[in-house]
Amino acid sequence: MSAATQARLWTKDFTLGTAVNFLLMVNYYGLMVVVADYAMKTYDAPAATAGLAASIFIIGALAARLVSGRIMDKVGRKRLLAMGAIGEVVFSVLYLAGLGFAPLFAIRLLHGFAYGVCSTTIGTIVTALVPDSRKGEGVGYYMLSVTLGAAIGPFLGMFLSQNAGFFPLFVTTAAVAGLSLLAAAQLKVPEAAQESDADIEEAAEEIARDERDERAGDFRVPRFDLGNYLESSVLPIGAVCALLFFCYSSLLAFLTPFAAESGLEQPASFFFVVYAVATFVTRPFTGKLFDRKGDRVVMVPALIAFIVGMGLLATVYRPAAMLVAAALLGFGVGTVQASGLALAVRIAPDDRLGLANSTFYILLDVGVGLGPLLLGLVQPALGFRGLFEAMSLVAIVALAAYLFVSRKHGTMRRRLREVDES
């Protein structure tokens, strides 16, 4: 029996961890799609300021990812997850209080921070639970929780706010946050390996050396070390994925006005449903292919599918064509995200797994966060169709970057060989 067959994937803790992430996504997306509308209708906020109330969440999440990756294994993964999950519950409940427009900004920022802590920590926990021989498959299944959350969350947010009001929506999202806390409490978390005696002795020698320097009058200014916040081995593949997510952000920001301009509002309402179904159906297969045949077998077709899908979207005038584009884009984004994360956690040292997860998601957040801002500046000159065509070209650059990063004698490939041989 092969190692892949022997290694068990669907353990109780893997299932619970995936459920925690799913509930986090439902809470996040359920609120994200309505907060701007809530601010405009409840506090008469202008559209631009109301939009900032939604996007400030990402600033909090980015800050949390920078901090979480560094302190996770010092604080303890389970403890940090519990702290973030409690924050999720507290800040989700505060929406019910209706404290005002200015406090809403603070709540969104702090909620984003709690979300960033939770999502980074649970990602580290679950990827640590997945056997190395089934990394691609396991991460693929785990990332389906993001896909389902991204489909169910917006549906709940829009349906409840339009048919029942904002208060029932806030009650629901607070309940979802409570369920995520309960699920997190049941997890048995694999913590990082403890420092060896040699590591402790080396640290003690460094402290003693610093003390001698101080006594001798050599006061050294502590240097900022980027390695304390980012895992360098993840940066190349993370940058490739971030570039693709920069292109993907054009869908989040401009699909609705593009559909209205093109008379495609009805198929556009099903766009992300088809997108999510395509991701859900293809990801288990691509995960297994990743483990058996390697990353190029799935990453290259996925990037090509995204390029074709974005190019097709720029030219659609019929509903069927729009939905075909949605399926291609769902396969492309879903596969690249899951495979990119699987690569990131495989090439990173075991004692920096938390930093690897946070680094990967920081880069994705930067891509999605910068996209609407920068693309909004060029959209008036290009038009919606021209913008999507441009994103197809940028995706070609992402494909070329991936082929370079994954070249046979490159650093990433060498690291993967070392992992396989160890």
Stockholm file with secondary structure:
# STOCKHOLM 1.0

chainA/1-422         MSAATQARLWTKDFTLGTAVNFLLMVNYYGLMVVVADYAMKTYDAPAATAGLAASIFIIGALAARLVSGRIMDKVGRKRLLAMGAIGEVVFSVLYLAGLGFAPLFAIRLLHGFAYGVCSTTIGTIVTALVPDSRKGEGVGYYMLSVTLGAAIGPFLGMFLSQNAGFFPLFVTTAAVAGLSLLAAAQLKVPEAAQESDADIEEAAEEIARDERDERAGDFRVPRFDLGNYLESSVLPIGAVCALLFFCYSSLLAFLTPFAAESGLEQPASFFFVVYAVATFVTRPFTGKLFDRKGDRVVMVPALIAFIVGMGLLATVYRPAAMLVAAALLGFGVGTVQASGLALAVRIAPDDRLGLANSTFYILLDVGVGLGPLLLGLVQPALGFRGLFEAMSLVAIVALAAYLFVSRKHGTMRRRLREVDES
#=GR chainA/1-422 SS CCHHHHSCCCCHHHHHHHHHHHHHHHHHHHHHTTHHHHHHHHHCCCHHHHHHHHHHHHHHHHHHHHHHHHHHHHHCHHHHHHHHHHHHHHHHHHGGGCCCHHHHHHHHHHHHHHHHHHHHHHHHHHHHHSCGGGHHHHHHHHHHHHHHHHHHHHHHHHHHHHHTCHHHHHHHHHHHHHHHHHHHHTCCCCCCCCCCHHHHHHHHHHHHHHHHHHHTTCCCCCCCCGGGTCCGGGHHHHHHHHHHHHHHHHHHHHHHHHHHHHTCHHHHHTHHHHHHHHHHHHHHHHHHHHHHHCSHHHHHHHHHHHHHHHHHHTTCCSHHHHHHHHHHHHHHHHHHHHHHHHHHHHHSCGGGHHHHHHHHHHHHHHHHHHHHHHHHHHHHHHHHHHHHHHHHHHHHHHHHHHHHHTCTTSHHHHHHHHHHHC
#=GC SS_cons         CCHHHHSCCCCHHHHHHHHHHHHHHHHHHHHHTTHHHHHHHHHCCCHHHHHHHHHHHHHHHHHHHHHHHHHHHHHCHHHHHHHHHHHHHHHHHHGGGCCCHHHHHHHHHHHHHHHHHHHHHHHHHHHHHSCGGGHHHHHHHHHHHHHHHHHHHHHHHHHHHHHTCHHHHHHHHHHHHHHHHHHHHTCCCCCCCCCCHHHHHHHHHHHHHHHHHHHTTCCCCCCCCGGGTCCGGGHHHHHHHHHHHHHHHHHHHHHHHHHHHHTCHHHHHTHHHHHHHHHHHHHHHHHHHHHHHCSHHHHHHHHHHHHHHHHHHTTCCSHHHHHHHHHHHHHHHHHHHHHHHHHHHHHSCGGGHHHHHHHHHHHHHHHHHHHHHHHHHHHHHHHHHHHHHHHHHHHHHHHHHHHHHTCTTSHHHHHHHHHHHC
//
